[in-house]
């Protein structure tokens, strides 16, 4: 029988180069999961350690009598791994997010030393290499030692679980096809196929010999896997036995469901419209990196379910199998993808294919998964590269060969024209749009989708990313790019109204459910993180935008007063926003009701006199929430963003009344003759040809760029070869201060 021994404890870790692999080196004593970038991968500077590190473990020889085989299983080691046993090279794996196994049996001794070299160095063959997240190095998921008899299910086929289940519906009957994969060494054995219901009662069974590795069962009136309403799961089990003795057993849960995507009606589950409203998720967290425990995964799922999401885009790589299990159990529809992202590498095609094969093979039986993502924003270097297009064709063909039951999709960069060839390859399409954050206005989002739908009425379209950064900065006049919690909430209020009202959009994915590590980032005043999450990196604070979605998506009654961290306010009358999924909210100020409000959009706005200190209480049904505000004469300095390393902050800029400044929008400045000339002269001195740039951009992109303030647009130049200096910006601002606003 199969035995699985957890191998997480008592490892030795070192960053030092190791030559003698049959000796235990000096190093740090650790338990897995582990990453060496838990701290330096989140503190900014883009200087986290990327290189080769070593893990060592000693163990005694398992029982290998009667032809037993011993395998080592790694559920995640980023990015590449080489495995040695007693200094003998066993094998290597390239791809940091999937399971891989090696047979140790021929090289076992009575006492053994396992050595693993894990490497997250930059290279041009293994994805990802360029992306807006930290590539944490380490053995950051479980490691197991698996012992099986000579007759066993295959452990060497791309991390496969040893069986696949296909469940399809024909009228009131389900056809469940189970395929088993015995190893090539299995001989003179038989197979017992079983289907169990949710209570583990056997409802179907059949025995066959090894010449028939596939069995088909018919189930009348099956209990459907019906999303968050009823995520019912069956179990498929296959037993391999010889002469009445059980040799090996594999089993998997599965769901019976059918789905489709309509270009007009969106996602359809089990015959009815089922709008997909959800979030994206990165797997890391503060101070932990990607070395998560099951408790971490469960906490993430609980928070996602609390907000009311019914779908998750698991970006930008294969996630832990335990998290896919949670999605199955909670009825969450999943978009699963590989890290083919940002920068197409002509030398990386084989790695995209191997990572995709592992993703599909290992995750095939999860009913939650409905979409396989081929790539993300891969056209940063251009979309018309023949090799890029061919890479996508080959990936899509591979997926359809491995799995004809699900759909392929793409997450496309905003700037990519909608008629590019590679967009015609997947079954359905999605775009990443940040109108209202990286330029543009929030109302451009709905406009863009309407235009796409008009141009391609038969092509299903979704939004795979949208979001705005929100930190512990505050204002009563939220502005695009200010990083305040208030602007993030305003942005999401507007996007909810636009996206949720268009039924043809088959899915919406907030970027992101949680703040995450991006060591190259230096914005918002807290470097090393992307702060677009609805929840903070440590999972301890739900931002106001979290409750904006909860008001629309959750069935659990609640009421929430926004702005709890924004206490000190200078205005005499201040707007207090309340979120609730109930029909009516009443607001009390110092115990006195100031009225009741109804809001079809679930966003309740109250104007409150700001005098001294006020205790606020919102009441909706049986739900209550409290907050407080306080009248102050000057803005609390703790609420004002001062970016680390910024050339200029917005409050350092002089703004004479009625005159232009760097804090004005680019389209406003360029609408004046003197303003346009001033900007062009500055850019010209920096070696940037604005006329050519303008002609090469589409009208939509120019409109998007025009909504930036000039200061914010120039701050993005820090990513260019010739960033602007403080003196240049102040000189330009003085010149703008002499120009009247139009």
Secondary structure, DSSP 8 states (H G I E B T S, - for coil): --EEEE--SSEEEE-S----TTS--S-EEE-SS--TTTTTTSSSSS----SEEEEEEEEE----GGG-EEEEEES-EESEEEEEETTEEEEEEE-TTS-EEEE-GGG--SEEEEEEEEE----SSSS-SS-SS----EE-S-EEEEEE-SS-B-S-STT--SEEEEEEEETTEEEEEEEE-B-TT--S-EEEEEEE-TT--EEEEEEEETT--EEEEEEET---EEGGGEE--EEEEEEEEETTEEEEEEEEEE----EEEETTTEEEETTEE--EEEEEE-S-BTTTBT---HHHHHHHHHHHHHHT--EEEE-SS---HHHHHHHHHHT-EEEEE---BSB--TT-HHHHHHHHHHHHHHHTT-TTEEEEEEEESTBTT-S--HHHHHHHHHHHHHHHHH-SSSEEEEEEETTS-TT-GGGGTSSSEEEE--TTTSSS-TTHHHHHHHHHHHH-TTS-EEEEE------S---SS--TTS--HHHHHHHHHHHHHHHTT-TTEEEEEES-SB-EE-TT---TTSTTEE---SB-TTS--B-HHHHHHHHHH--S--EEES-TT--EE-SSEEEEEEEESSSEEEEEETTEEEEEEE-TTSEEEEEEE--SEEEEEEEETTEEEEEEEEE-SS--GGGS---TT-S--GGGS---TTB--TTSBHHHHHTSHHHHHHHHHHHHHTT--HHHHHHHS-HHHHHHHHTSBHHHHHHGGGGSSS---HHHHHHHHHHHTTSB--
